[in-house]
Amino acid sequence: MPAIGRFLLRRALLLVPLLVAVSFLCFMLVRLGGQDPVAMLAGPTATAAEIELVRRTLALDQPLPTQFAVWLGHVVGGDLGRSWLSNRPVLTELLDRVPATLELLLYGVGLGALIGIPVGLRAAARPDRAFDQVSRFVSLLGFSTPTYWLGLVMLFVFFYLLGWAPPGMGRISLMVEPPPPVTGSYLWDALLHGQREAAASAAAQLVLPVACIAIISAAPIIKQTRAIALEVLASDFVRYARAQGLPKRTLRRMVLRNSMVPVVTFVGTEVAGLVGTTALIEYVFAWGGVGQYGLNAIVGGDFAAVQGYVLMLAVFSVLVFLVVDLAVLLLEPRAGARA
């Protein structure tokens, strides 16, 4: 069996118990809160007879292990329950909103990585110089800036004061007809259908929220890339190459090559960790993604939606780490033998 095949098989065997454990934590979420899940699932307008019917239907009158087995069976079958706020299946509502969240997250972290990695490498190449000092200050500023406040300031400055950006009222202007759905991204769907006005509106709406996520993600990437590159620069093989008189371009390639695995791993953790941050950005800009849906469900006490939201975030994080492991295996094939 090829190395990648063996690697995927080992990871799959590890993912199964991990996903079961995550599902159990999501299942116990409401029970740890001390509230009756039946009343929350049935909705605030349910009668006593309807609550009892829901209790029997979902086997919530059974022992806890039986309840979990029944619930897990529903989850495996794609049934995350129904939202009492919209009376629609939770899984359907989450899947409808996934493209909106993914485009914000991937564009934002991608832009943050394109900025943060070169800046961190440049800062490490000349430590304690002016560029290094400025980059460290900017990174610290990005770390200390609250996400919600940053989004509001961006709207206040670029929309209200300067008038350069559209209002934060969704993924496309209210005066523009959204394109027919293909990918779920208004920008790409408009480009595929040749709708220039819709594409321009969707691109304009993306600028501020993507910039917010890029700023938030670039700060830790600069710091971590700088630390990793400094460690590589201090290694014996780099010092030996410098002593041999190798050109600076060759040394930079050596440092970049040996820094990529830990940097890629860190960027992957950023993608997984910034899902919660993206929820705040979505809320500020009324983006309509998974994060805004989850926050509205929490505020509205929609337990089925909250439970589905938490479970989807957990599954997304597991998938991100799997992709990171594959990227590391491609960059460093020897990692597959040690995994």
N, C-alpha and C positions, 0 to 999 in steps of 0.2 A: 504493500500500500504506500502511495506517495507520502512525503512528509506532511504536506498540508492536510491530506485525508486523515492521517493519524492524529494530527493536531486537532482538527475539527471534531473527531470522534471523542477524544479526551475531554474537550471543552463541553461537548453536548452532554456527556455523562455527568459533568460537574454542574451544568446549568439546570438539569431536571430537579435535583433536590433543592437548589437555590431558588428556583421559581416556586416550588411548593412551599418553601419557608416564607417567601415574600407574600404568597397568597394567604398563608395563615396569618401573617401580621396584618394584612389588609382586612381579613375576616374578623380579627379581634379588635379592630380599630374602634368600632362603636361600643363594644362591650367594655373596653377600658374606660370609655367616657361615662359609663354609668347610666346611659339612657336606653330606653327600650327600642331595639332596632325595628320591631314590628310597627310601632306607631310612626316611626320616621319613614319606613318604607311604604306604609299605607297612605301617608300624607296627612296633613293637618285637618282635612275635612272628613276623614273616614269615620264611620260609625263603629260601635263596639262589635257588631256582627262582622263587619268588613275586616276589622283588625284581627278577629279570631280566625277568619277565613284565610287571611294572609299568613297567619302563624302556622296553620295546618298545611297550607300549600307549600310553604318553604321549609317545612319540617323543623320549625323553630320551637316546637313543643317537645322535641326529641333531645337526648343528651348532646353535649357539645361536640364530641367526635362525629356523631351522626350528622349534625348540622353542617359541620365543616365539609364532610364528604359530599353531601348533597349540593352545597354551595360550590365546591370545587368542580363538581360535575357540570353545573350550569356554566361556570366560567370557561371550562374546556370546550363546551359547546357554543361559546360565543354569546352567552346570555349574561349580561352584567346588570340586569334589572331595568326598570323604567324610571325615568325622572318624574317626580310628582309635579315639578314646576312646569314641564313642557309636555308630559305624558308621552314622551318618545323613548325608544330604547337608548340606554346610555351609550352602548357601543357605537350605535349609528351616529349619535351626536359627537362623540369623541373623534371618530374617523373622519367626519366632515370637517373638523377643525384642525386635524393634524397638519395638512399642507401649510396652513397659515402660520402655525408655530414653527414648523421646520424651516420655512424660508427666512423667518427672522433669525432663528438660532444659527443656521448654517451660514447665512450671509454675514451676520454679526461676528461670530467666532472666526470665520474665514478671514474677514477683513482685519480682525484683531491679531490673528496669527501672522498675516502678511506684514503688519506693522511691527508687532512685538518681537518676532524672531530676528529680523535683520537689526533692529535697534539693540536687542540684547547681545547679539554677537558683536556689534560694533562697540558697545560699551565695554564688553569683556576684553576686546583687543587692545583697548587703551584705558585701563582702570585708573580711576581717580583723576582723569582729565576732565575738561569742561563738559564734553559730550556725556561722559559717564555720570557726572554729577547731575546734569539736567535730566537725563533719562531716569535716574533713580528718584529724583524729585517728582517727575511726572507720574512715575509708577506708584509712588506713595500717595499722590493726590488721587489717582484712579482708585486705589484701594479704599481710601477713606470717604469717597463720595457716595452717599446713599442713592440707591438705584431709583427709587420713586422720585426723589428730589431732582435728580439729574434729568429725568424725563420731563418734569414740569418746567425746569429752567430752560431746556431746549425749546419747548413749545413757547414759553414766554418770550425768549429772545428772538428766535428765528421765525415764529409765526406772528406774535402780537407786536413786537417792536419793529422788526425789520421787514416783515411781510414776505420773506423769501420762501417759506415753506407753507404747505396747505395745513388746515386745522387737523388736529388729531382725532378724526371722526371715522376711523375704519380703514379698510384696505384699498378703497377706491372712492373717488368723489361721489357725493350723493346725486350730482347732476349727470353722472356718466353711467351708462348701462353696463353692468358687468358682463364679461365675455362668457360664452358657453363653457361649462367646466370640462376640462380634459385632464390636466395635471393637478388642479386644485389651487395653483398659483395664478392670481389675476394677471400678473405681468407676463408670464409665459403663455397662458391661455390667450391673452390678447394678441401677443406676437404671432402665435400659431394661426389665429383667425384673421390676421392682418388689420386689427382694430387699433390704429395708431393713437387715437385719443384715449382709449381705455388703457393702453400700454403706458402712455406718458403719465396718466393720472396714477396708475398703480406704482410706477417707479418713483413718482414724487412722494407718495405716501410712505414708501419704504425708507426714504432717506433718513429721517430723524430717528425712528426706532432702531434701525440697523446701526446708526452712528452711536446711539446710547450703548447698545450691547457690545459694539466694537471697542469703545472706550473702557467698559467694565472688564472685558476679557483681555485687552491688550496689556493692562497694568500687571497682572500676575504673570503673563507670558514673558514680558520684558524681564521681570525680576528672576524668574526661574531659568530662562535661557541664559541670562548673564551668569548665574551661579553655575550652571552646567558647563558653559564654555570656559569659565575660569578654572574649573576642575580639570577639564581636558587640557587646557593650556599648561597646567602645572604637572601634567603626567610626564613620565620618563621618555616616552617615544616622541612626544612633541619637542621636548628639550633636546633630545638627541638629533632630531631632524633640523632644528634651528642651529645646533652646533655644526652640522654638516654643511651649512650654508645654503639650504634649499630656499628657493624664492618664496616671498610672502604669499603669492597666490597659491602655491602648493600647500603651504602651512594652513591657509584659510580653508582649503578643501579638506584637509585632514581633520581640522577642528569641526567643521560642519558635518562631515561624515560620521564622526564619533559622537557628536552631540544629538544627532537626529532621533535615535531611539528613545532616550529619556524625554526629549522635547515633544515628540509625537505622543508619547504616553501621557505627558502632562496636558497637552492640548485636548486629548480624549477625555481626561477627567474634567477639564473645563466645560466641554460640551455637555457632559452628564450633569455637572454641578450647576450650570447656568439655566437649567430648565425652570427652576423656581424663580430665578431672577427675571427670566423672560416673562413669567406670569405677571410681574409688577409692571413691566414695560407694556405688555398687552393691555393691562387695565388702564394705564394712563392714556394710551392712544386708541382705546376702544377697538382693538385689533380683531377680536372675535375668534381667537385661537383657543387651544386647549387650556392654557394658563388662565385666561379670563373666565372660561367656562368653570374651571375648578374653583376659582375664587368666588364667583357668583354662587356656586353650589354650597360652598362653606358658609357664606353669609346667609343664604336662604335656608340652610338646614336640610338640603336635599341629600340625604345620606347615600342613596344608591349612586348618585352622580359623584359624590366625594370619594366613595369607595372605588368606583371605576377609574376616577382620575388618579388616585394614588397608585392603583395597580398598574395603570398604563405608564406612569412615570418610572415605576420600578422596572418594568419590562424594557422600557426604552434604555434605561441605564445599563441593564445587562447586555442588550444588543450593542450599545456603544462600546462597551469594554471588549466584546467579542471582535468587533471591527478593529479596535486598537490592537488587540493581540494578533490579528491577521496582518495588520500593517507592520507591526514589529517583526513578525516572522519573515515578511518579504524584505525588510531592510536588513535584518540580521538572521539569516537562516539557521545559525547555530543556536538561536533561542529556542527553536522547535525541539532540539534534542534535550534541552534542559527543562522544558516545560512538562 
